[in-house]
Structure formats: C-alpha cells, structure tokens
Amino acid sequence: MALSGIQIYKLLPQTNCKDCGFPTCLAFAMKLAAKQADLDKCPHVSDEAREQLAESAAPPVRLVTVSADGREVKSGNEIVLFRHEKTFYNPTGLFVRWRDSAPLEEITAQVKEAADYVVEYVGMELTIDGLAIEATGDGDRFAATIKAALDVAQLPLILMATAPDVMAQGLEAAAGTQPLIYGATAETWEAFAELAKKHAAPMAVRAETLSELAELTDRTKEAGVEEIVLDPGVRDLRSMLMLNTLIRRMALKKTFRPLGFPIITFPSECADDEGMVSIVATQAIAKYGGFMVLDQFSPALFYPLLALRTNIYTDPQQPIQVQPGVYEINDPQQDSPVMVTTNFSITYFSVANEVDGSGIPGWLLVADAEGMSVLTAWAAGKFDAERIAKSVKSNNMEQKVSHRRLIIPGHVSVLLGELEEELPDWEIQVGPRESVDLPAYLKLWSPS
C-alpha cells in the first residue's frame, strides 16, 4: 500500500540538508508520495528505510525499454492522467508490423522504406520507432525474417509469436537487441517468462479481463520478470478508450501495482480502412498507448501521428522551441539580407516559410528568447538589444555577409536606438510587423 507524505517523512533522515534539491525533508516526502520525485535523490536515507520506501517510491507506471543498436523506445514512468497537470514523459512508440508469411524481398523493401522515412517538424527529425515481426508458421521462417529485417535496419523490435519454441528461435535471431516479447497468455506465460529472463527482455501479456490481466502480471513478476507490457485484449475504439483509461487511473490514483505497466495497442486490428486506423491510433496516442503496432506504413498515415505525438508529449509549461542560431534560406550569399527573430517555433516557421516562399535568399538569425514570441519575449526582457547583439556576434554574422544591415521585427522598433549602441558598426532597419509582409519588404531591400 502506498505511504502518505507524513509516513514517508518519518522514514527520512529529517536533517533538511537540501541535498535532494528540496528545501525540507517534508517537502521531499510530499513529492515522493505524489510520485514526483526519486528516492535516490536523498543520499542519506538508511538502507532499512530505503527498503520500506522502495515500493511507495516506485513510479506508478513501470518504465519499459526496448532497444537495438543504441536506439531506445521507452514507455512508462508517467505520473499524471492529463498532460496539463504536469506533462507526459515517454512518447508512444510507433512500430510497423510485418508477418513472416510475406516474401522476404517484399518485407525488406518495405522495411527499408519505413526505416528511411524522416520528416522535419519544428526543427526536429521525426521517424518511426521500430519494427514488429509476427510469426505465422515455424521458427526457422520467423528467425529468417527477423535477420532479414535487422540487416536492413537496426531498429528496436517487437517479436510476436504464440508458441514459446518459435519465440525462442526469434530471440536467438535478434541477439544483440532488447526486443519486446509479445504473446504471453494464461496458458503460455511461464514459458514466455523463462525466455524473458534468459534474454533480459520485457514481455507483453494478454488477457480478456482486467482481473485476469492483473493476476497474470502478478504471476509474471513473481517469476522474476519486472518489465511487463499490458494488452487488455479489446479491439474496438470504445472499449480501448475505456480500459486504457481505467488501467491508467488504477495505476495512478489507486497505486494498483498489478496494472502499473505500459499498454500496447493495435489500431490496425480495430479498423479496416486507413482513415479509421488513423482515428484509433490518434486516440491511442492521446489516451495512454505506450507501444503502438500498425500494419502498414505510409507517409500519409505516419506524418500526422508523429506530429500529434510530438505536440502531446511536450511539456505544456514550456513552449515548443527551435535551436537558436543562424538559418540559411534559399542559399543566401554575402549580399543577402539578415533578419532576426525569436526561437518560438511558430514565430520561426512563420518567418522562415514566408522568406522561403518568396524565393529571396536570406539569413535568418534566431535569438534565444526562451521559446517566446517576439512581443512576449520583448515584454519579458528576453528579446532585447543585448541579446540580439550577442546573437549577431556569437554567430559571426560579420564574416558571413559583406554588408552591415540588420532587419528587426517591426513590433520591436523601440529597440532601434539601443541596438545601434550595442552594434555601432551595423545599420539597424525596422522590418514589417507581420511575417506575411516580409516578401514585399525584401523585394525592395538592397545591401547598400
């Protein structure tokens, strides 16, 4: 049973040393009780107290890691039901499934297409997370398919089989990776648990009811497997939403450890057409899907899912930012204009897209404004003459261009005089207030 903050406090050293990063031991205890702090942050807790606190301090949703060749997909460690309460930490892992009944040449070609897919979104490169290989026949075919897929792309794996002996051959073929073993039921969990322990791999269990699922996870943990993934067994939109939510609530609100694990979802098994699959997948990303297995790859399906996931799994208290620095648009030359803006992603892309669409080469200098828009950053003192001048100097703009003319957003024309003092060798020009007016402005711009 979970301990209260006061009960945890009584087991702490009560020295208020602040080594944990909190002002008092009581504050640290309250954070531990709320699953918002790690017991390891206290270097002075006794071994006896640590043992008593271990269960209470453990995260309500166990962290599960799947990896291959240095790439990891993590799920779990979530502490809230709704992202606005704090944030979601480990994004839903998106996997594409191939069944070993398909020709190897077809599988490898499709794996390469999926693995090579990269889309840039607000300064980040988004890709699929891994491959799911399902056995439909004997172990030799399963193993050959896994090896062929790994030869094309060393991505994290989900291995799917109903027979433990087939799974054993698949695991041997996946040596050197840490795959998720999928397919354990009430009839096969013991054999699958032995394989999971032997290969130090997490395993997924499936049952038809939550009570059966909880009983299965308890047995699996007692057998020595700690990293477990849940499949509630339902394959329709309504039931998936209901059970996923119930599982997360039981884990977070009731600290019900038997259901405190990530959930795996199969949108392609819930719908026939790609449109409905995308709806199911969208719901799974928003509502507690830890690992997701899709039966087909297409940019039209994956791009919106990757973008949605990125937005959901960002800290709502932190704006989406791009990396500060200088960005080259339309192959700028030494006589191309230099514009400055903030690193708020929407601001950056609004400006960059307008300049790019105009076809006019330009240097876009992005100052670190802690992710705020131009006016907000200026009002907060995060986009001032000193920061802009520092950005010009740190990015060596005087070496990149032959002129000394800097365009600032029209909304901060008030900075003109201060910038002239900070950058005495530069002519400061006031650009338009709105990015949509940049193309017309730049057509009239001259380096001299």
Long-range contacts (C-beta under 8 A, 24 or more apart in sequence): 1-255, 2-33, 2-56, 2-255, 3-33, 3-53, 3-56, 4-33, 5-29, 5-30, 5-32, 5-33, 5-34, 8-32, 8-33, 8-53, 8-56, 8-57, 11-45, 11-49, 11-52, 11-53, 12-42, 12-45, 12-49, 13-42, 13-44, 13-45, 13-46, 15-44, 17-44, 19-43, 19-44, 32-56, 32-57, 34-79, 35-59, 35-60, 35-79, 35-252, 36-79, 36-86, 55-257, 59-260, 60-251, 60-252, 60-255, 60-260, 61-248, 61-251, 61-252, 61-260, 61-261, 61-262, 62-226, 62-227, 62-228, 62-260, 62-261, 62-262, 63-90, 63-227, 64-180, 64-202, 64-227, 64-228, 64-229, 64-261, 64-262, 64-290, 65-178, 65-202, 65-227, 66-93, 66-130, 66-156, 66-157, 66-158, 66-178, 66-179, 66-180, 66-202, 66-291, 67-156, 67-177, 67-178, 68-130, 68-150, 68-154, 68-155, 68-156, 68-157, 68-176, 68-177, 68-178, 68-179, 69-154, 69-155, 69-176, 69-177, 71-130, 71-154, 71-155, 71-156, 72-156, 73-129, 73-130, 73-156, 73-291, 75-229, 75-262, 75-290, 75-291, 76-261, 76-262, 76-290, 78-248, 78-252, 78-288, 79-252, 80-252, 81-248, 81-249, 81-252, 81-253, 83-312, 83-313, 83-316, 84-316, 87-313, 87-314, 87-315, 87-316, 87-317, 88-312, 88-313, 89-313, 90-290, 90-313, 91-309, 91-310, 91-312, 91-313, 92-284, 92-285, 92-289, 92-290, 92-291, 92-292, 92-309, 92-313, 93-129, 93-130, 93-156, 93-290, 93-291, 93-292, 94-128, 94-129, 94-130, 94-292, 94-294, 94-302, 94-305, 94-306, 94-309, 95-128, 95-129, 95-130, 95-131, 95-132, 95-156, 95-158, 95-291, 95-292, 95-293, 95-294, 96-128, 96-131, 96-132, 96-293, 96-294, 96-295, 96-296, 96-297, 97-131, 97-132, 97-133, 97-134, 97-158, 97-160, 97-268, 97-293, 97-294, 97-295, 98-131, 98-132, 98-133, 98-134, 98-145, 98-149, 99-133, 99-134, 99-136, 100-133, 100-134, 100-135, 100-136, 100-137, 100-141, 100-142, 100-144, 100-145, 101-136, 101-137, 101-141, 104-144, 104-145, 104-148, 107-145, 107-148, 107-149, 108-148, 108-149, 108-151, 108-152, 110-297, 111-149, 111-152, 111-153, 112-152, 112-153, 113-297, 114-153, 114-297, 115-152, 115-153, 115-155, 117-297, 117-299, 117-302, 119-299, 119-303, 119-306, 121-306, 121-307, 121-310, 122-310, 122-320, 122-322, 122-345, 122-349, 123-321, 123-322, 123-323, 123-345, 123-348, 124-310, 126-306, 126-307, 126-310, 127-306, 128-155, 128-297, 128-302, 129-155, 129-156, 130-155, 130-156, 130-157, 130-158, 131-155, 131-156, 131-157, 131-158, 132-157, 132-158, 132-159, 132-160, 132-182, 132-293, 133-157, 133-158, 133-159, 133-160, 133-170, 134-160, 134-161, 135-159, 135-160, 135-161, 135-162, 135-163, 135-166, 135-167, 135-170, 138-166, 139-163, 139-165, 139-166, 139-168, 139-169, 139-170, 140-169, 142-166, 142-169, 142-170, 142-173, 143-169, 143-170, 143-172, 143-173, 144-173, 146-170, 146-173, 146-174, 147-173, 150-174, 150-177, 158-182, 158-204, 158-264, 158-291, 158-293, 162-188, 163-188, 164-188, 164-191, 164-192, 164-194, 164-195, 167-192, 167-195, 168-195, 171-195, 171-198, 171-199, 171-201, 178-202, 180-204, 180-229, 180-264, 180-291, 182-229, 182-231, 182-264, 184-216, 184-220, 185-216, 186-212, 186-216, 189-216, 189-219, 189-220, 189-223, 190-223, 193-220, 193-223, 193-224, 193-225, 194-223, 196-225, 196-227, 197-223, 197-224, 197-225, 201-227, 202-227, 202-228, 202-229, 203-227, 203-228, 203-229, 204-228, 204-229, 204-230, 204-231, 204-264, 204-291, 205-229, 205-230, 205-231, 206-231, 206-232, 206-233, 207-231, 207-232, 207-233, 208-233, 209-233, 210-243, 210-246, 210-247, 210-250, 210-259, 213-258, 213-259, 214-256, 214-258, 214-259, 215-258, 217-258, 217-259, 217-261, 218-258, 228-261, 229-261, 229-262, 229-263, 229-264, 229-290, 229-291, 230-259, 230-261, 230-262, 230-263, 230-264, 231-263, 231-264, 232-263, 235-266, 235-269, 235-270, 236-270, 237-270, 237-271, 237-279, 237-280, 237-283, 240-265, 240-270, 240-280, 240-283, 240-284, 241-283, 241-287, 244-284, 244-287, 244-288, 244-289, 245-287, 245-288, 247-288, 248-288, 262-290, 262-291, 263-288, 263-289, 263-290, 263-291, 264-289, 264-290, 264-291, 264-292, 264-293, 265-289, 265-291, 265-292, 265-293, 266-292, 266-293, 267-292, 267-293, 267-294, 268-293, 268-294, 268-295, 268-296, 269-295, 274-298, 274-300, 274-301, 277-301, 278-304, 278-305, 281-305, 282-308, 285-309, 285-312, 286-312, 318-371, 319-344, 319-345, 319-371, 319-372, 320-344, 320-345, 320-346, 320-371, 321-345, 321-370, 321-371, 322-348, 322-349, 322-366, 323-366, 324-366, 324-367, 324-368, 324-391, 325-366, 325-395, 326-363, 326-364, 326-365, 326-366, 326-395, 326-397, 326-400, 327-352, 327-363, 327-364, 327-365, 327-366, 328-363, 328-364, 329-355, 329-356, 329-361, 329-362, 329-363, 329-364, 330-355, 330-356, 330-359, 330-360, 330-361, 330-362, 331-361, 332-361, 332-362, 332-363, 333-361, 334-400, 334-401, 334-402, 334-403, 335-401, 335-402, 335-403, 335-447, 336-360, 336-361, 336-362, 336-363, 336-401, 336-447, 337-362, 337-363, 337-405, 337-407, 337-442, 337-445, 337-447, 338-362, 338-363, 338-365, 338-397, 338-401, 338-405, 338-406, 338-407, 339-363, 339-364, 339-365, 339-406, 339-407, 339-431, 339-438, 340-364, 340-365, 340-366, 340-367, 340-388, 340-391, 340-392, 340-406, 340-407, 340-408, 340-409, 341-365, 341-366, 341-367, 341-374, 341-409, 342-366, 342-367, 342-369, 342-371, 342-372, 342-373, 342-374, 342-377, 342-382, 342-383, 343-367, 343-368, 343-369, 343-370, 343-371, 344-369, 344-371, 344-372, 344-373, 344-374, 344-376, 344-377, 345-371, 346-373, 347-373, 347-374, 347-435, 350-435, 351-435, 351-438, 353-435, 354-435, 354-436, 354-438, 354-439, 355-438, 355-439, 355-442, 357-439, 358-438, 358-439, 358-442, 358-443, 360-439, 360-442, 360-443, 362-442, 363-397, 363-400, 363-401, 365-391, 365-392, 365-395, 365-397, 365-406, 366-391, 367-391, 374-409, 374-411, 374-412, 375-411, 375-412, 378-411, 378-412, 378-414, 378-415, 383-412, 384-415, 384-418, 385-415, 385-418, 385-419, 385-421, 385-422, 386-422, 388-415, 388-419, 388-422, 389-419, 389-422, 389-423, 392-423, 392-426, 398-425, 401-447, 402-447, 403-447, 403-448, 405-429, 405-447, 407-431, 407-441, 407-445, 409-433, 410-434
